[in-house]
Amino acid sequence: MAMSLAALAGFMVGALAVLFYRNQIEAPHRTQPTGEADTGSLPQGVASVLAVLPSSAVVLDAEDRVLRASSAARAFGLVKGERLMAAELLALARQVRRDGEIRETEIDVAGHKFGQEITNFAVRVAPLGSHGQVLVLAEDQTERRRVEAVRRDFVANVSHELKTPVGALSLLAETIQDAADDPEAVTRFSGRMQHEAARLTYLVQDLITLSRIQGAEPIPTPEQVDIDLAVHDAIDHCNTRAGAKDITLVAGGAEGLRVWGDDELLVTALRNLIDNAVAYSPEHTRVVVSVRAAGDSVEISVSDQGIGIPEESLERIFERFFRVDAARSRATGGTGLGLAIVKHVAMAHAGEVSVWSKEGSGSTFTLRLPAFGGTAVAVPSTSPLEAAR
């Protein structure tokens, strides 16, 4: 149970109790039919307190009718009219009314807000006054649960990805030690050690980059970024891998465009897109990087003639460690973090990344970034982009 909810609920119960009893003291001679107004109305000030609560709050009378419900409680579907819809909460409220003990629990409710399928609530139920009224506080912790699940998956995936190269390096080191008298074996296994060490290096670098940008926070010190130079630098980084498969890297489109952001991060994002295109393209094909002005944005697209992405995988393609073809990705030295990095770089620049793909026909990834100055206007460029064509 979240500590924030317990603290808030404790404060609320205490505040409402004070309001209730102060109301009784201030009007000791008020006459009311026994059990009627007491159980069918709220003490003075309680409604005002409930109105400012960020969590879902509901007050029930002695007959389980809803006396007051916050807008959040109604938005989540916990309350309809004068009824508390969650059977678990209603049963808990009746127990609290019987014995006067505060109870806490967690419940899952079918989603009624923002398209959520299931909403998870941390709940605290407490008696309110001495006339059978009950206070129900429910805090939506669905997003917190989701973040915790993502964090657990991330840690598990990192552990798994690190185990593979580390374990391979350990085994190869033992093999080389046993084959010390066989120069050919030493040469062969040392080459494999270099491959695994490089893979480990790439993984650590990608983790550092992702850690730096995954909060989707704005770039701390943005600068003008020349897109021509960024594209050229990214292509230059990928030329060796492309050359090994006789894949031609082609740059084209508008020149002289600029965006506001971090040059190093944008080059990293473009390099990841190009590397990904090369890894999933057959030999003797082309990867095209094109730039165009799109109103107040600059679009950079990377297109390949590769194997394409299944339609059912398109929604998950930017998840960390998600691989359409895990065996192929590991064989090419991929870390499974490249496209996640691209997504977070785009978010950090207040932009977005999209993908079009068809199996057997290739893929096109498009980075859309806000243009420097608010409008995508070409300026004279001295970049070596022509040399990359």
N, C-alpha and C positions, 0 to 999 in steps of 0.2 A: 504494500500500500504506500502510495506516495506520501512523503513527509509533508509536502506542501498542502495536500488536501487535509491531512490530520490537523495541521496548524490552523488552516483556514476554518475548518469545521469547529475546532475547539474555540476559536475566537467568536465564530458566529453563534454557537450555542450559548456561550457566556453572554454575548451582547444581547441576544434576543431574550435570554432569561432576565437580564437586568431591566430591559425595556418592559417586559411583562410585569415583573413585580413592582417596578416603579409606577406603572400604570395603576396597579391595584392599590398602592399606598396613596397615590394622588387622588383617587376617587373611592375612598373607603365606604362612603354612604350611598353610593349609586345602587339603585335597586334594579334587579333584572330577574326575569323568570329563571328559575334554577335550570342550568344546563343548556339554555337556548342561545343567548347572545354570547355566552362564554365559549361555547363550542362552535359557533357559526361565524365568529368575527375574529380578526387579528388584533392583538394588543397595539396600542398607539406606537408608531415608529417602526414596527416590524416590516411593513410593506416598503418603507423607504430604504431600509437596510438590504432587503432582498433585491431591490431594483438595481443596486450597484454591484451585485455579485457577478463575477465572470463565469462561474460554474453554474450548472443547472440546479435550481433550488425549487423545492415544492413543499408546501405546508398542507397537511391533511387535518381534517377535523376528526371528531370521535367516531363519525360514521363513514370514514374513508373518503369523504368528498374533498376535492381540491379547493382549498381556500385561496391559495395564491401560488402561482407558478411563474418562474422567470421565462423570458422569451426564449432562452437557450433550451429550457426543458421542453417547450412546445416545438421548437425547431427540430429537435432530435426525436420527436415523436414519443417522449416519455409521458406526455399529458395530452389528452384530448377532452375538450370541454371541462367537465368537473371530475374526470376519471383519470387515475394513474394507470397507465397502460401496461407497465412492466409487472407481471405477476410476481416475480421474485421480490421486487421492491415493496409491493403491497403486503406480501407475507411477512417481510422483515419489519415493516411499519407496525403490523399488528402485534408482533412479538415485543417490540419496543414499548408499545402502548400497554401491554400486559404487565411487564416486569420493570419498566422504567430504565433499563440498561441501554447504553449507547452501543450500537453495533456497526461494524465495518465489513465490507465485502467487495468483490469485484463481479461485475456482470457483463455479458455481451448482449447487445440489443440489435435487432435488424435495423440497418441504416435507413435514415430518413433525411439525411442532410448531406449536401454536396456529392450525392451519388455513392456514398460509402455503402458497402454491402453489410459490414458488421462494425458496430461501434463498441469499443470497450470502455467501461466506466469504472472508476474507483468511487465507491459509495460509502457514505457515513449517514446513519439514521439516528436521531436523538429525540427524546421527549421534549415538548415545548409547553411549559406551563403545567397546570394541574387539571386541565379539562379534556384530556385525551388528544390534544393536538400533537402532531408529530412533524418534525423537520427532516426533510430528505435532501442531502447534498450529493450531487453526482458530477464528477470531473471527467471530461473526455480525455482519455490517455491513449487513444488509438495511435496518434502520430508518435508518441513517445515509445510505444510498444514496437511500432514499425522501425523506428530508428535503432532501437536495441537489437531487433532481429537482423537488420542490415549490418550492424556492428559485429554481431556474433558471426554472421556469414562471412564478413570481410576477414575477420581474424582467422576463421577456419580455412578460408581460401588461401590467405597469405601463408599460413603454416604449411598447407599442402604444396603450394607452388615453391616454397623455399626448400621443402624436404627433397624434392626431386633433384635439383642440381647439386645440393649439398651432399645428398646420399651418393649421387653419381661420382662426384669428385672424390669422396672417401673410397669408394670401390676402385676407381681408376688408379688412385694413389697406391693402394695395396697391390693392384695388378702390376703396376710398373715396378714396384719394389720386388715382386716375385720374378719379374721378367728382366731383371737388371742385366743379365748376360745375353739378352736378345735385342740388339739395336733396332731391328725393324719393329718389334712389338712396342718398344719404348717410344719410338717415333709415332706409331699409330695411336697408342693410348694417350700420349701427351697432346696430340692434336684434338682428341675428344675432350681432354681436360680443358683445353683452351676454349672449346665450344661451350662447355658447361659453365665455365667461369664467365664467359661473355654473357651467357643467358642470365646468370645470377646478377651480373652488373646491370643489365638492362632492367631486370625486375626491380632492383633496389632504386635505380634512377627513376623509374616510372612511379614507384611508391612515394618517393620524395616529392615528385612533381604533383601527384594527385593529392598528397597531404597538404601541399601549399595552396591548392586552388579549390579543394572540394567544398569549402564552405559557401561557395557562390558569392563571395564578398567582392566588392568593387576593387579594381586594380589600385593599389596604394599610391603609386606615382606614375600615372599614365602619361604617355608621350605620343607625338605624331609617329605613326608607323607607315613607312612606305611599303605598300603591298607588293610592288615589283621586286623590291629587295628581299622581302620576306619569302616570296615564291621562289626566287632564285636560290636563296640560302637553303630552303627546304629541298629543292631539287638536287642541289649540290650534295647534300647529306645522303641522298638516296641513290645517287648515280651508280655507286659500286654494286649495290644489291641488284639494281635493275640491269646493269651490264652483265651480271652473272647469268641472267635468264634471257639476255638479248631483248629486253623490254625497253622501248624508246620512251623517254619522258619528254612530253611536249608542253610548252607554255604558250598561252595565247589570250586573246581578249583585250579588254580596255587596259590602257596604261596610265600611269601617273595618279592613280587613286590612293587615298590615304584614309586611315582609320585612327581612332584615339584609343591607345591601349599599351600593351607590353609586347615589345618586339620579340623577346625571347620566347614567351608563351605562345605567340601566334606561329612562330617558326616551328615550335614543338608540335602544335596541333596539325599544321600542314604536313610536317614530316611524318607524323603518325598516319594521316590519311593516305599519303603517297606510299609509305611502307606497306600499309594494309592492302592497297590496290596491287602493288607488286607481288606480295605474298600469295594473293588469291587469283593471279592472272597466269595464263599459260605462257610458255616461251614464245618469243617472236611476235609479241603484241605491243600495243601502245597504251600509255597512261597519259591522259590529257588534263592539265591544270588550266582552267579558264577563269578569267576575272571579268566582272561586268558591274556597271553602275545600276542600282535599282532604287531610284528616288533618294531617300535619306539613308540608304544602306549600300554596302559593298558586298557583293556575293562572289565567293571563291568556290569553284566546283572542282572536284577531282573525280574523273570518270575512268573506268577501266573496262576491259573486255573479258573479265574473269568469269568465275563460275556462278556469280550471283548469290542472292540470299533468299532462302525460303520465306514466303509471306508470313508464316506463323512466327518467324524469328525477328521480324523487323521491329516489333515493339520492344524487344529485349536487347537489341544489338548494342546499345550504349551502356548496358549494365557492366559493372566491374566483374572481370573474370568470365563473363559470358562468352562462349565460343560456339559458333554454328557448327564447326567441324573441329572438335578438340584435338584429334590426332593430327590433323593437318597443321593446326596452329602451333602445336608443340614441335612438330617436325621442322617448321620454318623459324622456330625460335621466338614465337610470339608470347607475350606475357598475359594477354587477355585484358590489359588495362588501357591500350591505345585509344580506343573509341570513347571510353569513359573520360579519359583526359581531354579529348577533343570537346566532349559535351560540357565539361566544367570550364574549359577555357572560353568557350562561347558564352556561357552564363556569366563568367567573370567580366566579360566585355559587354554585357547587356545585349548579347546577340543570341543566336540559336543555330543548331545544326540539324539538317534533315537528310533523309536518304531516299533514293529511288533505286529499286533493284528488281531484277527479274532473273529467275534461274536460267542459266545458260546464255544470258545476254549481257551480263555485267552489272555494275553498280555505279551510281553517282552520288557522292556525298557533297553537300553544299553548306558552307559556312556563310551565315548572313550576319554582318557586323555593322553597327552604326557608323556612318561616315564621319570623318573629321569635319567639323564645321556645320554638321547637320544636313549637308547635301553632298552627294557623291559627284565631285567635280574633279576632272583630271588636272594635274599641275605638271609643269615640266619636270621630267625625271631623268636622272643621270645613271639609272641602274643598268646593270649588265644583263637585263632580261633577254635582249635580242640574242645574246651569246648562248643562252640556254635553249633557244629554239632549234 
